């Protein structure tokens, strides 16, 4: 198999990722320290009702992403995984989400999937398409965040929103409508690295339906993000679309910054900027930090269930080693493309 050039060693990339995250966190902490007098003077009256609803959504939302991936594997010709196995594969791989680049999360998902009957081709393609679906549905909501930015007047915001939304939505629909072109380009790329072509084809209707769990997940994320914000800093419900879209847009920016582990620091900085038109910077800093902490806590029960429901961390580590070694040593085997970046 042809090896693609790799100019930066993996260890160096990981080091750069952590260094970048530390620098961003240092700036974040410095900003928080600078705003400390305002935070100390703020009247901290939390809306506990909003926080309770936020907590419920926080812990059930990961199930929608799991449902979407399980359904996607089935549509791609894989098995209908029992829920216990699906939880094990999906959330055990999340242990590596905070490694720079997120590629290990994708590799781990594929490796664990093989152990429960999900072929490597199906597993790799499911991660690729899931990443596309998560990004597409997130960006579908993100333009609403323009309403919060103080850099434009109302007319400018509306014009930019209309242009961005129309261009992006039209492009995404064209890609889904002509999914055969996408698979043709994918197979062309697989041929370049001497991998077997993808034989599965998904119709336009299938692609639309497969996006629904991820769209629902983002809508819940937007709602719970508004509840968290309004619980700390009272805002009318009319601001919910703008606040929720700001959180989704901040996630997208963090996701696209591959060097930062899970967008650490980048997501928070973007969120503070986007909320600047609605929430004081001092309060936005606290909300951004709370959102990150909550996102980590939300996955913990699912990760624990995933590890306990399967072979656990040992299986995960051995799976990553096997898929890496097999990909380098077996040139004649029917194998899928290398896993893409995770969502």
Secondary structure as GFF3:
##gff-version 3
##sequence-region A 1 343
A	DSSP	alpha_helix	10	34	.	.	.	ID=ss1
A	DSSP	alpha_helix	36	41	.	.	.	ID=ss2
A	DSSP	alpha_helix	48	60	.	.	.	ID=ss3
A	DSSP	alpha_helix	62	75	.	.	.	ID=ss4
A	DSSP	alpha_helix	83	92	.	.	.	ID=ss5
A	DSSP	three_ten_helix	93	96	.	.	.	ID=ss6
A	DSSP	alpha_helix	103	115	.	.	.	ID=ss7
A	DSSP	alpha_helix	120	142	.	.	.	ID=ss8
A	DSSP	three_ten_helix	143	147	.	.	.	ID=ss9
A	DSSP	alpha_helix	154	177	.	.	.	ID=ss10
A	DSSP	alpha_helix	179	192	.	.	.	ID=ss11
A	DSSP	alpha_helix	204	232	.	.	.	ID=ss12
A	DSSP	three_ten_helix	237	239	.	.	.	ID=ss13
A	DSSP	alpha_helix	240	256	.	.	.	ID=ss14
A	DSSP	three_ten_helix	261	263	.	.	.	ID=ss15
A	DSSP	alpha_helix	266	274	.	.	.	ID=ss16
A	DSSP	three_ten_helix	275	277	.	.	.	ID=ss17
A	DSSP	alpha_helix	281	309	.	.	.	ID=ss18
A	DSSP	alpha_helix	312	329	.	.	.	ID=ss19
###
